[in-house]
Amino acid sequence: MPKTAKFYKKYKSSIDKMASAYKKQGAVVIIFERFIYETHIPLLLAISISRYPYFKFLFYDIIGVILWAIGFVSLGYFFGQNAITLVMLMQKYIIEPSEKISKKMIK
């Protein structure tokens, strides 16, 4: 008996519970798992073990990719517009006062 068959037989009840959970909330999990760091590969493995329908997964994954790309490109655009202002404020209120304090400590 192959190792995968032994694994499936040993954990059949857990896999069935996972499959029923993905039937109920699979779309939400697939769409938003991209936004949570280090969850992509484990969730893909869990979804494949639960035998989630491929085209349904593909549809929700494409939606997730589009939302992820729009979100991070938008953050980059809006942050990039204000990055110079942010650096100037950091220099004025964080770097210069700390340099003055360190000069006083050296004397």
N, C-alpha and C positions, 0 to 999 in steps of 0.2 A: 504494500500500500504506500503510495507517495506521501511525502511529508505534508503537502498541502491538504490532502484528503484527511490525514490524521488531525491536522490543525482545525480544519473546518468541522470535523466530527466532535472534537473536544470542546470547541467554543460555539457550537451551533446555537444555543439559546441566546448567548450574548450577541451573536451576529444577527439573529432574528430580531432582537430588541432594537439593535442599531438600525436595521433596515426599516422597521416600522417608524422609528423616530425620523429617519430621512424622508420617508413618505409624507410625514406631517409637516416637517420644517426644513426640508432639504433645500428649497429655493433660497430661503433666508441665509442658511449656512453657506451655500455655494457662492452667493453673491458677496457676502460680507467677510468671508474668510481671508480675502486678499488684504484687508485693512488691518488684520491682526498679525503681527510679526511672528514668524516661525510656525504658522499653523497650516500653511499651504500643502506641504508634502504629507504630513500625517492625515490630514482630512481627505486628501485625494486617495490615499491608501484605504482609509475607512470607507469611503464612498464606493470604491471599486469592489471591496470585499462584500459590501451590502448589496451589490448587484443593482445599483441605481441605473435607470435607463440612460443610455449613452446620449441620445439626442436631447433629452431633457436636461442632462448635465451640461452638454455643450451650449445650449441656449442660455442657461443661467450663468454659466462661466463667461460667456461673451458679454452679457450684461454687466457682470462684476468687473471685467477687464475695462470696459468702457467707463464705468463709474470711477474706478480707481485711477485711470489715466486722466479723466477730466478733473478729478479732485486734486491730484498732485500737480498737474500742470497749472491749474488755477492757483494753488498755493505758491508755486514757484514764481508765477507771474506777479502776483500781488506782493509777495515778499521781496522779489527782485526790485520792484518799484521803490520799496522803502528801505532797502538794504544799506544804501549810502547814509541815509538819515540815521538809521540805527547804529551804524559804526561811529558816526560823529557824536551821537549822544553817549555811547559807551566810552569814547575817548574823553569826552568832557566830564562825565560824572563818575567814571570808574577808574580809568587809567591815570589821569592827571592827579586826582586826590591821593591815590595809592602811592604815586611817585613822590609826592610831597611828604607823606607820612614816612616813607622809607628813608628819605633824605634827613628828616628830623631824627630818626632812630640811629642813623650812622654818626651824626655829630655828637 
